[in-house]
Structures are given as C-alpha cells and as structure tokens.
C-alpha cells in the first residue's frame, strides 16, 4: 500500500496475500455455483457454506440447536430481517 491511504468505513479489513492464495487455490481446484440449485457444484457450495456456519458457531461456543447463522447482503439487510421477523409487542 505504498503511497496509499486506506479509510475503513464499512467494517471491512484489507485482505492478506495468504487469503488470496487460499481462495485462488480453491477456485482453481473446485467449481462453485448457486447453492440453491441442484447439481454437484451447488452441493459443494452448500457444503462450504455449512462448514463456515459450523466454524462460526464453534468460535462462539454456540450450539446449532439454539442458534442459526444467517448470511445477508449487509447490515441493512440484516436489520430488515430482524425487524420483519421479531415478535414485536407493546
């Protein structure tokens, strides 16, 4: 990042070379596609997504029987989901 300024306003971090290498290796060795389709590559994608969910639950020492990991497009989408599904009452 020579002569560059990085301002973090989205809660994201800069990726590391090791992350890029790992992802490139995965993409080079596997085909990933829409997890909601019915094909071998969609099953592989769903397996990866479930692995990430399990890793997050393990990180927080949380049980899958009590908690769900839901991926959203961003904070706004997550808040909308909570707002629309929370059992609001007076």
C-alpha positions as CSV (number, residue, x, y, z in Angstrom):
1,X,0.0,0.0,0.0
2,X,2.9,2.3,-0.7
3,X,1.7,5.9,-1.0
4,X,-1.9,4.9,-0.3
5,X,-4.4,5.8,2.4
6,X,-7.0,3.3,3.5
7,X,-10.0,4.5,5.3
8,X,-12.2,1.8,6.8
9,X,-15.9,2.9,6.8
10,X,-17.6,-0.4,6.0
11,X,-16.2,-2.6,8.8
12,X,-14.1,-4.5,6.3
13,X,-10.4,-5.2,6.5
14,X,-7.8,-5.4,3.9
15,X,-7.2,-9.0,2.6
16,X,-3.9,-10.7,3.1
17,X,-1.9,-12.4,0.4
18,X,-2.4,-15.7,2.1
19,X,-6.2,-15.3,1.9
20,X,-6.0,-14.5,-1.8
21,X,-3.7,-17.6,-2.4
22,X,-6.1,-19.8,-0.4
23,X,-9.1,-18.6,-2.4
24,X,-7.3,-18.9,-5.7
25,X,-6.3,-22.4,-4.9
26,X,-9.9,-23.3,-4.0
27,X,-11.3,-21.8,-7.2
28,X,-8.6,-23.5,-9.3
29,X,-9.5,-26.9,-7.8
30,X,-13.3,-26.6,-7.5
31,X,-16.3,-25.2,-9.3
32,X,-18.7,-23.4,-7.0
33,X,-22.2,-22.3,-8.1
34,X,-25.5,-21.3,-6.8
35,X,-26.1,-23.2,-3.5
36,X,-29.9,-23.3,-4.2
37,X,-29.5,-25.2,-7.5
38,X,-29.5,-29.0,-7.9
39,X,-26.0,-30.0,-9.1
40,X,-22.7,-31.3,-7.9
41,X,-21.2,-27.8,-7.8
42,X,-24.2,-26.4,-5.9
43,X,-23.8,-29.2,-3.3
44,X,-20.1,-28.4,-3.0
45,X,-21.0,-24.7,-2.4
46,X,-23.6,-25.7,0.2
47,X,-21.1,-27.9,2.0
48,X,-18.7,-24.9,2.2
49,X,-21.4,-22.6,3.5
50,X,-22.3,-25.1,6.2
51,X,-18.7,-25.5,7.1
52,X,-18.4,-21.8,7.6
53,X,-21.6,-21.7,9.7
54,X,-20.2,-24.5,11.9
55,X,-16.9,-22.7,12.2
56,X,-18.7,-19.5,13.4
57,X,-20.8,-21.5,15.9
58,X,-17.7,-23.2,17.2
59,X,-15.8,-19.9,17.5
60,X,-18.6,-18.6,19.8
61,X,-19.0,-21.9,21.5
62,X,-22.7,-21.8,20.5
63,X,-25.0,-24.8,19.7
64,X,-26.6,-25.2,16.3
65,X,-29.8,-26.3,18.2
66,X,-30.0,-22.9,19.8
67,X,-28.5,-20.5,17.2
68,X,-28.6,-20.0,13.5
69,X,-26.1,-18.3,11.3
70,X,-27.7,-16.3,8.6
71,X,-25.7,-14.6,5.9
72,X,-27.1,-11.3,4.5
73,X,-26.0,-8.8,1.9
74,X,-25.0,-6.4,4.7
75,X,-26.1,-4.7,7.9
76,X,-29.2,-3.0,6.4
77,X,-30.4,-6.4,5.1
78,X,-29.8,-8.0,8.5
79,X,-31.6,-5.3,10.4
80,X,-34.5,-5.5,7.9
81,X,-34.7,-9.3,8.5
82,X,-34.7,-8.8,12.3
83,X,-37.3,-6.0,12.0
84,X,-39.6,-8.1,9.9
85,X,-39.4,-11.3,11.9
86,X,-39.0,-10.2,15.5
87,X,-42.2,-10.7,17.6
88,X,-42.8,-7.1,18.4
89,X,-45.3,-6.3,21.1
90,X,-46.3,-3.4,23.3
